[in-house]
Amino acid sequence: MQKAYKYSILYFLAFSLLLLVSAVLLFEEKIGFSYESVLAYYMGDEERFVTPKSGTGVLKIILPHIFAFGLFLMVILHFLIFTKVNKSKKIQLIIYLSFGTAFFELFTPFLIINGFEFFAYMKIVSFFSLFFLVIYVSWLLFQSVMYE
């Protein structure tokens, strides 16, 4: 692997780490990590003066995220293909899980606002699943760059 390519990956991983940290902080601040706080954010809570989200409101929130999630995952998984683990079934599974989890994380709010309150749990699970998948892929990339 060329030195410039290694530096590009390392810088991308550094910015990815900043993105992940800020995502966790914003999610915790805005929505929260409990079932009740997720429901309150999407379904509304009169005691905390939180208005319920509408389908249009949720769409306005997730619309820019659809592109950003897809692009980010494509880039980080594309880098992974250039490593030594690129031909394994594990990588295929990681790719499918990453995009599937991102899709689920983006679209569970629609299920929540349409009365499927159980999906508040799934929102939290999908958020952390995507978080840990990206951390794992980042670790694989870091190992590949540093020990190749």
Summary of the structure (lengths in Angstrom):
residues: 148
radius of gyration: 17.4
end to end distance: 7.7
largest distance: 57.6
contacts: 400
relative contact order: 0.15
helix: 79%
strand: 1%
